[in-house]
Amino acid sequence: MNPAALVASVVAALANVVGAAFVTGRRVWSPRDLDMMIAFSGGFMIAVAVVDMIPEAVATHGAGAGWFVLAGYLAVHLTQHTLVPHFHFGEETHHVTRAVGISALIGLMLHMLMDGVAIASGFDAGSTIGTLVVAAIILHKLPEGSTVSSLFLAAGFGRQKALGAAALLGLATVVGALMTESFAPLSEYGLALSGGVTVYVAASNLVPEFQHKHDWRLPMAFFGGCVAFGAGHALLALI
């Protein structure tokens, strides 16, 4: 396995735990700060999917790659919004049942596996794509860690179990990266699948969290994420 991909998957996994630590440690994470992070990461993620991940998959597999992009998109919708009765990004402030917390964790773990696939597939396609994919994943893993830990707290689990849930998400990312190297279909079509997952997380999960809020800084943060991706892309092309 590409050593850079393995290291990147571990770093990305730690981002889940850091996001959870803000909730379980009762640190100050204002709703506005969380919204700004969600908006920025949404812009960065949609840019990396549309500019790098999907075009690279199409260049490798032709138009047929579109089916795998669609499969990735639909898989996230199935696991997060069809099988799971209650899910949204951000801190949960209302009481939920333990079954809801556990089902959300399972749904997110399936998504985290695809994050690992995205990292491994990105580095297989090249260091530039791999680096930008990792950056996008780390950005959205912080609010994901916050989401799952707050769900567990709202369901009546203790802080230790809430932090453990975030750690399981991180572990799933590392497992996904390792699976990509040993499971031929993932190695072959992982970038297309994870491209669809990335589009879903950005456009269907993150953007709806802030687009209805009347704060001009949020769309600016979203566009800022796109600009940051463009700057990073240009800089990495020069290295």
N, C-alpha and C positions, 0 to 999 in steps of 0.2 A: 504494500500500500504506500502511496505517496506520503512521505513523512510530514510534509507541510499540511496535507489534508487531515491527518490524524491530530496534529497539534491544533489546527484550526477548529476541529470538531470539539476538542476538549475545552478550548477557550470559549467557544460558543455555548457549550453546556454550562460553563460557570456563569454566563450571563443570566441564565434562568434562575440560578441560586441568588445572584446579586439582586435581581428584581424582587424575588421573594423576601429577601432580607429586609428590604425597605418596609414591607408590610409586617412581617413577623417581629421585627425589631422596633416597630412603632416609630420609625423615623418619619420625618416630615416629607411627604411626597404630595404636593398640592395637586388637585384635579387639573389645574391649568398646565402645570408642568407635564403631567402625564399626557394630556391632550396634545401638547406641543411635540412630545416625543413620538406619539402615535402618528401625528400628521407628517412629521419629518421622515419617519421610517417608511410610511406609506408611499411617499414620493420617491424615496430612494429605491424601494423594492419594485415598484411598477416600472421604474426606469431600467433597472438591471435585468428584469424579465423581458421587457419589450426590445431593448437594444442589444443585449448580449445572449441571454439564455435561449430564448426561442429561436432567434436567427441562427445561432450555432447548431441547434438541434435540427433545424430545417436544412442547413447546409450539409449536415452529415447524413440525414435519412430522407431528405426530400419532403414532398408535401405530406407523406404519411406520418411525419412527426406530429402533425396537427392533431391526430387522433390521441396520441399520448399526452399532449398538452391538455386536451379536453378531459382525458381520463384523470389526470392529476387534479384539475379544477373540480370535477364532480366528486372525487374521492374526499376532498376536504369538506365540501358541502354536506356529503353524506355523514361524515364522522362528527362534524361540529354543529350542524344545524338541522339534521334529520333524525339521527339516532340519539343525539343529546338534546334534552328538552329545554335547557337553559344555558345559553352561552353568550357572553359579550366580552370584549376586551376592556380592561380597566378594573379598578377595585370594586368588589361586590360589597354593597352596603346593606342588603336585605338578607333576612334569614332564608336559607335554602336547606333542603333535606340532604342527608349524607349520601343518598343515592345519586342526587344531582351532582354533588362534588366529585364522587368517584367516576361517574359517567363522563363528566367534563375532562377529568384527568386522562381517562382512556382515550377519548377522542383526540385530545391534544398530544398524547404520546404517539399516536399514529401519524399526526402531523410532524412531530419532532423526528420520527424516523425519516421522513422525507427531507427534513432539513439536513440530516446527515448525508442522505443521498445527493442532495444539491451540492454540498461542500465537496464530496469526493468527485462527483461528476464535473463540477466546475474546475477543479484542479486538473482533472484528466484532460479537459479541453484547453487548458493553458493557465499560467499563473495569474494573468490579468483578470480573467473571468473568475477564477477561484477566489482571488482576493476581494473582488467586488461582491461576490455572492456571500462570502463570510461576513463582510461589513453589513450587508443588508440583513442577514440572519441575526447577527448580534443586536442590531438596533431593535428588532421586533421581539427578541427573546426577553429583553428587560420587562416590557409590559406583560408578556406572557407569564413570566415568573410571578409578577404581581397579581395577575388575574387568578392563577390556580391557587396561590397561597391564600388570597382573600376569600375565594370560594370555600376552601377547606375551613377557614376560620368561621365563616358565616354558617357553615354546616355543623359547627360544634366540635370540630377537631381541634386539638391543641396546636400551639405554635410549632412544636417539634415536628408533628405530622404534616403541617402546612409547608414547612421548609423541606421536609422529606419528599413531598409531592413534586416540588420544583426540581429537586435533585433527580427524581425519576425522569422528568422531562429531559433534563440534560443528558442522563444516561442513554435515553432513547436516541438522542442525536448521535452520540458516539457509536451506538450499535448500528444505526443507519449507514454511517460512513463505512464501517467495517463490512457490512452486508454488501455494499455496492461492489467491493472488490472480489467477493466470493460468489455472488449470485449473478450469473451472466445477463439475464434480462435487465437487471438494474444497471449493470455496467454499460449495457448497450443503449438503453432508453432513459436512463436516470435523469439526464439533463432536460429532456422534453417533459417528463412527468413532473419534475420539480419546478419547471417553468410554469406549468399550469397551477401548481400549488402556490407558487409565489404570486401569480396574478390574483388568485382568489384571496389570499391573505391580505394583499395590498388593497385591492379594489372592493372586495366584498366584506372584509372584516375591519380593516383599519379606517378606510375613508368614511364609511357610514358612522363611525364613532364620533367624528368631529364636523362633518359637512353641514349638519343642521344647526350648529352652534354659531351664534352671531358674534364672532370675534375675528377681526381681520388678521390677527397674527396666525391663526390656524391655516388658512390657505397659503399665507406667506411661508409658513414652515413646510407645508406640502411641496410648494414649488422650490423651496430651498433644498429639500431632499433631492429633487431632480437635478438641481444645479450642482449640488455636492457630488452626485454620481457622475455628472458630466466632467467636473473638474478632476475627480479621481481617475476616471477613464482616460482623460487626456494625459494626466501625469504619469500613470502607469505605462502608457504607450511610449513615453519618452525614456523610460528606464530600460 
